[in-house]
Amino acid sequence: MIFHGDQDNVVPLQLSVKLDEWLKAAGIPDKLVIVKNGDHMFQPSGGAMSPTRAEMTRMIADFFDQYLR
């Protein structure tokens, strides 16, 4: 599971997009979530984040349940 803020000024979003492509090509289950208004540390930048931290936590738990049980 890859989370990347669309306001990240440390790591370019394209790197996470490329990692997502490579994982999919290798047949590795993954999910890329681009966090609207999220900076590098997932602090709000320019507005409310979407998904929220609570929603991201739920997504991580669901991903773990699906692939790491």
C-alpha positions as CSV (number, residue, x, y, z in Angstrom):
1,M,0.0,0.0,0.0
2,I,1.4,3.3,-1.1
3,F,0.2,6.7,0.2
4,H,1.5,9.8,-1.4
5,G,0.4,13.4,-0.7
6,D,-0.4,15.5,-3.8
7,Q,1.3,18.5,-2.0
8,D,4.5,16.5,-1.2
9,N,7.5,18.8,-1.9
10,V,10.1,16.3,-0.8
11,V,9.4,13.2,-3.0
12,P,7.9,13.6,-6.4
13,L,4.5,11.9,-6.9
14,Q,5.8,10.3,-10.1
15,L,8.1,8.1,-8.0
16,S,5.1,6.5,-6.3
17,V,3.3,6.2,-9.6
18,K,6.3,4.4,-11.1
19,L,6.6,2.1,-8.0
20,D,2.9,1.2,-8.3
21,E,3.4,0.4,-12.0
22,W,6.4,-1.8,-11.2
23,L,4.6,-3.7,-8.4
24,K,1.6,-4.4,-10.6
25,A,3.9,-5.5,-13.5
26,A,5.6,-8.0,-11.1
27,G,2.2,-9.3,-10.0
28,I,2.5,-7.9,-6.5
29,P,-0.7,-6.8,-4.9
30,D,-0.5,-3.1,-4.2
31,K,-2.7,0.0,-4.0
32,L,-1.6,3.6,-4.6
33,V,-3.6,6.2,-2.8
34,I,-3.0,9.9,-3.6
35,V,-3.9,12.0,-0.6
36,K,-5.5,15.3,-1.7
37,N,-4.0,18.2,0.1
38,G,-1.5,16.0,1.9
39,D,2.2,17.0,2.3
40,H,5.2,14.7,2.8
41,M,4.3,14.0,6.4
42,F,0.5,13.8,5.7
43,Q,-0.2,17.2,7.3
44,P,-3.0,19.2,5.6
45,S,-1.6,21.6,3.0
46,G,-4.1,23.9,1.1
47,G,-7.2,22.4,2.5
48,A,-8.7,19.3,4.2
49,M,-7.0,16.0,3.4
50,S,-8.8,13.4,1.5
51,P,-8.7,10.6,2.5
52,T,-8.5,11.7,6.2
53,R,-6.0,10.1,8.6
54,A,-8.8,7.9,10.0
55,E,-9.8,6.8,6.5
56,M,-6.2,6.0,5.7
57,T,-5.9,3.9,8.9
58,R,-9.0,1.9,7.8
59,M,-7.6,1.4,4.3
60,I,-4.3,0.1,5.8
61,A,-6.1,-2.3,8.1
62,D,-8.3,-3.6,5.2
63,F,-5.3,-4.0,3.0
64,F,-3.5,-6.0,5.7
65,D,-6.6,-8.1,6.3
66,Q,-6.8,-8.9,2.6
67,Y,-3.2,-9.7,1.8
68,L,-1.4,-10.4,5.1
69,R,-3.7,-12.7,7.0
